[in-house]
Amino acid sequence: MGFHTLYAEVADSPSKLAEGLMFRKSLPDNKGMLFKFGNDRELRFWGKNTYIPLDIAFISSDMEIKKISKIPPLSEKLVCSDFECSMAIEVNDGFFKYNKIEEGDLIEIESDTLGGCNITFVKKK
């Protein structure tokens, strides 16, 4: 079973969820941001004030990637999950394709003591 690990900052407060990766000029390879909303709902994101082209994965409460989309820099067009999801992961554009991570794959999250986490992407059996 193939897997890949990513280090992510965690956005889990209203202010962190609202700001996300806004105003950043770059994002290191193999790093991203995990958005934790606490309960399932349709999620909506945009690229306003975000200078980095991003990929976004929408994650259900059973840790499955339900949808992967792109968020263009500075775009105010909404990117929606189309499914009830409790989390999302933003990474550099092309990350999921390059690492062969697809819709239907699963994630495992291991929190660290610094407020971030390691996310392991696992191919669904």
C-alpha positions as CSV (number, residue, x, y, z in Angstrom):
1,M,0.0,0.0,0.0
2,G,1.5,3.3,-1.1
3,F,1.7,6.3,1.3
4,H,3.2,9.7,1.5
5,T,3.6,12.0,4.6
6,L,3.1,15.7,4.8
7,Y,3.8,18.1,7.7
8,A,0.9,20.5,8.2
9,E,0.1,23.6,10.3
10,V,-3.3,23.2,11.9
11,A,-6.1,25.8,11.5
12,D,-8.7,25.0,14.2
13,S,-9.8,28.3,15.6
14,P,-12.2,30.8,13.9
15,S,-9.3,33.2,13.1
16,K,-6.9,30.5,11.8
17,L,-9.7,29.0,9.7
18,A,-10.5,32.4,8.2
19,E,-6.9,33.3,7.4
20,G,-5.5,30.0,6.3
21,L,-2.6,30.5,3.9
22,M,-3.6,34.1,3.0
23,F,-0.8,36.7,2.5
24,R,2.0,34.1,2.2
25,K,4.4,34.3,-0.8
26,S,5.5,30.7,-0.7
27,L,4.9,27.3,0.9
28,P,7.8,24.8,1.4
29,D,7.5,21.5,-0.5
30,N,6.0,18.8,1.6
31,K,4.2,21.2,3.9
32,G,0.6,22.4,4.0
33,M,-2.3,23.4,6.2
34,L,-4.9,21.2,7.8
35,F,-8.3,22.9,8.4
36,K,-10.3,21.2,11.1
37,F,-14.0,22.3,11.3
38,G,-15.1,19.9,14.0
39,N,-18.3,18.7,12.3
40,D,-19.4,17.7,8.8
41,R,-20.7,20.4,6.5
42,E,-20.2,21.5,2.9
43,L,-16.9,23.4,2.9
44,R,-16.2,26.5,0.8
45,F,-12.8,28.0,0.1
46,W,-11.4,30.7,-2.2
47,G,-8.0,32.2,-3.1
48,K,-8.7,35.8,-2.0
49,N,-5.4,37.3,-0.6
50,T,-3.6,34.0,-1.3
51,Y,-0.6,34.4,-3.6
52,I,0.2,30.7,-3.9
53,P,-1.5,28.3,-6.4
54,L,-3.0,25.6,-4.2
55,D,-4.5,22.1,-4.3
56,I,-7.1,21.4,-1.8
57,A,-8.4,18.0,-0.6
58,F,-11.7,17.8,1.2
59,I,-11.8,15.1,3.9
60,S,-14.8,13.3,5.4
61,S,-15.1,12.4,9.1
62,D,-14.1,8.8,8.2
63,M,-10.7,10.2,7.0
64,E,-11.4,9.7,3.2
65,I,-10.4,12.2,0.6
66,K,-13.8,13.0,-1.0
67,K,-12.7,15.6,-3.6
68,I,-9.5,17.3,-4.8
69,S,-9.6,20.7,-6.4
70,K,-7.4,23.6,-7.3
71,I,-7.5,27.1,-5.9
72,P,-6.0,29.8,-8.2
73,P,-4.1,32.6,-6.6
74,L,-6.1,35.7,-5.7
75,S,-9.4,34.1,-7.0
76,E,-12.7,35.0,-5.4
77,K,-14.4,32.1,-7.1
78,L,-15.7,29.6,-4.5
79,V,-14.2,26.1,-4.4
80,C,-16.7,23.8,-2.7
81,S,-16.5,20.3,-1.2
82,D,-19.8,19.1,-2.8
83,F,-19.9,16.6,0.2
84,E,-20.3,16.9,3.9
85,C,-16.7,17.1,5.2
86,S,-15.0,18.0,8.5
87,M,-11.5,18.8,7.3
88,A,-9.6,20.2,4.3
89,I,-5.9,20.1,3.4
90,E,-4.2,22.8,1.4
91,V,-0.9,22.2,-0.3
92,N,1.1,23.5,-3.2
93,D,-0.4,23.1,-6.7
94,G,0.5,19.7,-8.1
95,F,1.3,18.1,-4.8
96,F,-1.5,15.4,-5.0
97,K,-0.9,14.6,-8.7
98,Y,2.9,14.4,-8.2
99,N,2.5,12.1,-5.2
100,K,-0.3,10.0,-6.8
101,I,-2.8,10.9,-4.1
102,E,-6.3,10.5,-5.3
103,E,-9.9,10.9,-4.3
104,G,-10.9,7.8,-2.2
105,D,-7.5,7.6,-0.5
106,L,-7.4,7.8,3.3
107,I,-5.4,10.0,5.7
108,E,-4.0,9.4,9.1
109,I,-3.2,12.4,11.4
110,E,-0.5,12.4,14.1
111,S,-0.4,15.6,16.1
112,D,2.9,17.0,17.4
113,T,3.7,19.1,20.5
114,L,4.2,22.3,18.4
115,G,0.6,22.6,17.2
116,G,1.2,21.0,13.8
117,C,0.7,17.5,12.6
118,N,2.0,14.8,10.3
119,I,-0.6,13.6,7.7
120,T,0.0,10.3,6.1
121,F,-1.8,9.6,2.9
122,V,-2.7,5.9,2.4
123,K,-4.1,4.2,-0.7
124,K,-7.6,2.8,-0.1
125,K,-7.6,-1.0,-0.1
